[in-house]
Amino acid sequence: MRNSTRFIPGEEIGAVAQWRFGDVDSASILMREQSEDAAKAEIVRQQGYAEGFVQGRAQALLEAQHQINEFTSNQGKDAARQSAALLASAQTQLDAAEHMDAQGVLDHAWECTRQIRRHEIPSRLQGRVSAVGAAT
């Protein structure tokens, strides 16, 4: 083994800078602080994201419920309008059917009256003629 206790002459040394331990320590502290700040910023970002997600979800659910309620309400109104129109149409058709039935009954009554008049008048006249002939 070699003993390395040799001194280096100044001519062999190029540029020399004095080592300051304070600079190394402050750089280390600065890097640690930046790392901690970045970690804190990430935590804050994640918390903000989570809070925004919860708020956005709640707002979306509220809007969806509002739209469902509005659709249901409008659908009920539409169904009521359609039912009213259907009922009015049915009433109109029922009135028309009653009118047709009444007209049919009236026509039948007139026909019965004509038949009775055709049958009764000649037979009453015949009875009178027979009664007049028997009296003579």
Buried (B, 14 or more C-beta within 10 A) or exposed (E): EEEEEEEEEEEEEEEEEEEEEEEEEEEEEEEEEEEEEEEEEEEEEEEEEEEEEEEEEEEEEEEEEEEEEEEEEEEEEEEEEEEEEEEEEEEEEEEEEEEEEEEEEEEEEEEEEEEEEEEEEEEEEEEEEEEEEEEE
